[in-house]
Amino acid sequence: MKFVYGCIVVTMLLCSSSALAGVSLPAPQQAGGMGLFEALKKRSSATGGDFSLAEVTREELSTILWAASGLNRGDKGWTVPMWRGVPPYCRVYVAANDGIFLYDWKNHSLEKISNENIKGKIGKQSFVKKAYYVLIFVSDAEILSQFNSTDITRDFSHAAVGAMTQNVYLACAALQIGTRYIHAINVDEIVRALELPQGDIPIALMLLGK
Ligand SMILES: Cc1cc2nc3c(=O)[nH]c(=O)nc-3n(C[C@H](O)[C@H](O)[C@H](O)COP(=O)(O)O)c2cc1C
């Protein structure tokens, strides 16, 4: 009997850990599509009423995450500028219907960190929950600690998130996906749900939807 219970417990543990394991992403689109100047002409914020929970595909999410902070030149060059080429000091999380994922730019993959749907809790505006995906941009205190100045860490992380989110705007324009930058966020809820280490600061959301 003890053996049977042991087997059940081990199976349950294996199931729950695989549910939170890494999730591969399809290759991002890196050629073709809308030209840069047309995307610049079309860049805009979707309004709250534009988000309808229609699916954004894994392919589209993959391309948007790559645009936000993916590698574009070997293992030390990114789609966004980073001070002296140090690794991205802002992380991107994805809040989805089936949980929360951390974007791993090294492997261009997602790591599931929670099964919770937090879309309805992290923004102060009710339409945030209607986005199919919500990207969450968070400064990384560990990497930023090398600057030894709170002013610099704040300025650099905001510069990084500005570049990342503008890339998201342009990728979304090219893919014809609605997006919107959101500053009105529930910081405490994000810190709790993402189990952020001390010093990591949620900066903004980008809504993705059709
Ligand atoms: C720093 C910043 C903070 C913003 N915060 C919010 C926000 O909390 N909620 C919101 O609905 N839109 C927010 N926006 C989106 C702006 O309202 C939007 O960009 C603006 O209306 C201009 O529209 P456009 O992006 O289509 O040019 C923010 C934009 C920026 C740049």
The ligand as a Gaussian input file, in Angstrom:
#p B3LYP/6-31G(d) Opt

LIG

0 1
 C        4.624000      56.693000     -20.437000
 C        3.279000      56.244000     -20.954000
 C        2.333000      55.814000     -20.066000
 C        1.095000      55.368000     -20.533000
 N        0.201000      54.874000     -19.641000
 C       -1.022000      54.484000     -20.078000
 C       -1.954000      53.946000     -19.156000
 O       -1.700000      53.773000     -17.970000
 N       -3.165000      53.586000     -19.633000
 C       -3.508000      53.721000     -20.957000
 O       -4.623000      53.366000     -21.325000
 N       -2.612000      54.198000     -21.858000
 C       -1.383000      54.571000     -21.451000
 N       -0.463000      55.030000     -22.352000
 C       -0.798000      55.056000     -23.784000
 C       -0.989000      56.500000     -24.222000
 O       -2.154000      57.018000     -23.648000
 C       -1.021000      56.580000     -25.752000
 O        0.253000      56.221000     -26.213000
 C       -1.384000      57.986000     -26.179000
 O       -2.762000      58.180000     -26.056000
 C       -0.964000      58.305000     -27.593000
 O       -1.569000      57.400000     -28.501000
 P       -0.708000      56.650000     -29.610000
 O        0.202000      55.688000     -28.903000
 O       -1.740000      55.968000     -30.467000
 O        0.082000      57.655000     -30.368000
 C        0.789000      55.429000     -21.921000
 C        1.770000      55.874000     -22.807000
 C        2.994000      56.255000     -22.339000
 C        4.030000      56.695000     -23.345000

